[in-house]
Every structure is written in C-alpha cells, then in structure tokens.
Amino acid sequence: MKENQHVRDGSCLRQVKMLGKRWWPPILPRVISSTTNIRVRYAETDKMGIVYHTNYFVWFELCRVEMLDNIGLSYRELESRGYLLPVLDISASYKKPAFFDDKVQVVCFIDEPPTLRINISYEVRRGEELLVTGTSRHAFMSPEGRPVKPPKDVVAHFDQYFP
C-alpha cells in the first residue's frame, strides 16, 4: 500500500471522523480511500477569486485515478485491455468556497465492492473544514460502448479489500 491510501476497519475511527461520517454501530465496513493534496492555482478561480465549480470534478478525477494506481489497478492498463470506466453520474454539494493558493485535500473512497458499477465518494477539505462533498458512478464498458463484466483479475483484486 502507498502512503496516502487507507483501508479502514472498526479500529480506525479517527480516520472516519476526519471524513465527517457517523457510523453506528461502530463496526465499520472495509473502505478503499486515497488522499490527493492540491494547491489551488489562480487559473482554477473565477472573477470572484473562488474555485470555479467544475474544477472540483477535475480534482475528483485526479484523486480517483491516483486511488486506482495506489491499489495497483492502473486506469491506463485497464483501457489498454479494452475496459473503460466512463462516468455515468456525478454530483457535488458545495458547502464553502476554496480560494486561490488554498491548500486542499481531496479524499475519494469506495465503501462497497464494485460489481458492474463502481460508486466513489469524495470530500474536499481545507484542513478540518469541509468544503465540498460528491459522488460519481462508473460502469465497465467496452470500447464500443457496451456494458461488460469487469475482468476476473480486477474483481479478485477488489475482493482482497472487501472480503
């Protein structure tokens, strides 16, 4: 496992608290997560000096691709094998703005075993302050745009995180 990847279980309540989740009972499901640190660039802000809303989706993608890399599933390799993971649905809820030169953390996590679809959740924070939450849903597709079952080795790879 790489440094910024976490697999949480019931003994790691502190990390879940950082994600703003309240779990009851305190036995937690397994979760794959990754954190990406970003320093807000001037080009990512609008005339008001606030991060333009669509940039959060770019940050979500950055974190998502890094998370797959961290667990040993390169998106590029999946594509070269003929498996695509297009976005089926994506959303964000904006709580507070981020500004030029802020240092933010984007956390993405998968808290259920992927099947034909992968559901990913996101949080953007400036320190302890929650700025944005979001979700995206992806499906395994062929290059022709048809839904396909994920390859067995990919399923087996995820199964090690979700026994």
C-alpha positions in Angstrom: 0.0 0.0 0.0 1.2 3.5 -0.7 1.4 6.2 1.9 -1.8 8.1 1.0 -4.0 5.0 0.7 -6.0 3.8 3.6 -8.1 0.7 4.3 -10.2 1.4 7.3 -11.9 -1.1 9.6 -13.5 -0.8 13.1 -10.3 0.1 14.8 -9.7 3.3 12.8 -12.5 5.6 14.0 -10.2 8.7 13.8 -9.9 8.5 10.0 -13.6 8.1 9.6 -14.2 11.1 11.8 -12.0 13.1 9.6 -14.2 12.2 6.7 -17.2 13.5 8.5 -19.0 10.2 8.6 -21.0 9.0 11.6 -21.1 5.2 11.8 -23.4 3.2 14.1 -22.7 0.6 15.2 -19.0 1.4 15.4 -18.1 -1.7 13.3 -17.1 -0.2 10.0 -17.2 -1.7 6.6 -13.9 -2.0 4.7 -13.1 1.1 2.6 -10.5 1.9 0.0 -9.5 5.5 0.0 -6.9 7.9 -1.3 -6.0 11.5 -0.5 -4.7 14.0 -3.0 -3.2 17.3 -1.9 -3.9 20.3 -4.2 -2.7 23.9 -4.0 -5.4 26.0 -5.7 -3.9 27.7 -8.8 -5.0 31.1 -10.0 -6.3 29.6 -13.3 -8.8 27.5 -11.2 -10.6 30.5 -9.8 -13.3 32.8 -11.2 -13.5 36.6 -11.2 -14.6 36.5 -7.6 -11.4 34.6 -6.6 -13.3 31.4 -5.8 -12.6 28.0 -7.3 -14.8 27.6 -10.3 -17.3 24.8 -9.6 -16.3 22.4 -12.5 -12.7 22.3 -11.2 -13.9 20.1 -8.4 -14.8 17.4 -10.9 -11.3 17.6 -12.3 -9.9 17.1 -8.8 -12.3 14.2 -8.2 -10.9 12.5 -11.4 -7.3 13.2 -10.2 -8.0 11.6 -6.9 -9.9 8.7 -8.5 -7.1 7.8 -10.9 -4.5 8.1 -8.2 -6.5 5.8 -5.9 -6.7 3.1 -8.6 -2.9 3.5 -9.2 -2.3 3.2 -5.4 -4.1 -0.1 -5.2 -2.4 -1.5 -8.3 -5.1 -1.0 -10.9 -3.8 1.4 -13.5 -6.6 3.0 -15.4 -4.3 3.2 -18.4 -3.7 -0.6 -18.2 -7.4 -1.2 -17.9 -8.0 0.8 -21.1 -5.3 -1.0 -23.0 -7.0 -4.2 -22.1 -10.3 -2.9 -23.6 -12.1 -1.8 -20.4 -13.4 1.7 -20.0 -14.8 3.3 -16.8 -17.0 6.2 -18.1 -18.8 8.4 -15.7 -22.5 7.5 -15.6 -23.4 10.1 -12.9 -21.5 12.7 -11.0 -22.6 15.3 -8.4 -21.2 17.8 -5.9 -22.5 19.6 -3.0 -20.8 22.9 -2.3 -20.5 23.8 1.4 -17.8 26.5 1.5 -15.6 28.0 -1.2 -11.9 27.4 -1.8 -9.7 30.3 -2.9 -6.5 30.9 -4.8 -3.5 29.5 -3.0 -5.5 27.4 -0.6 -4.1 24.0 0.2 -6.9 21.5 0.0 -7.1 17.7 0.3 -9.3 15.7 -1.9 -10.3 12.3 -0.4 -12.0 9.7 -2.5 -13.3 6.4 -1.2 -15.1 3.2 -2.3 -17.0 1.7 0.6 -18.7 -1.2 -1.2 -17.3 -3.8 -3.5 -17.5 -2.8 -7.2 -19.5 -5.1 -9.5 -20.6 -3.9 -12.9 -20.5 -0.4 -11.5 -18.2 1.4 -9.2 -19.5 4.1 -6.8 -17.0 6.6 -5.5 -17.5 9.3 -2.8 -15.4 12.4 -2.4 -14.7 15.1 0.1 -12.7 18.3 -0.4 -11.3 19.8 2.8 -9.1 22.7 3.8 -7.6 21.4 7.0 -10.6 20.3 9.1 -13.0 22.4 7.2 -15.3 20.5 4.8 -15.7 22.4 1.5 -17.3 20.0 -1.0 -18.8 16.5 -1.0 -19.5 14.5 -4.1 -20.2 11.2 -5.7 -19.6 9.5 -9.1 -20.8 6.3 -10.6 -18.9 4.4 -13.3 -19.5 1.3 -15.3 -17.2 -1.1 -17.0 -17.7 -0.6 -20.8 -16.2 -2.0 -24.0 -14.6 0.5 -26.4 -17.8 0.1 -28.5 -19.8 1.5 -25.5 -21.4 -1.8 -24.4 -21.6 -2.7 -20.7 -19.2 -5.6 -19.9 -18.4 -7.6 -16.8 -15.1 -6.5 -15.2 -12.2 -8.9 -15.8 -11.9 -11.6 -13.2 -8.5 -10.4 -12.0 -9.9 -7.0 -11.3 -12.8 -8.5 -9.3 -10.3 -10.6 -7.4 -8.2 -7.5 -6.8 -11.1 -5.6 -5.2 -12.2 -8.7 -3.3 -9.0 -8.5 -1.2 -10.3 -5.2 0.2 -13.9 -6.4 0.6 -13.8 -9.9 2.0 
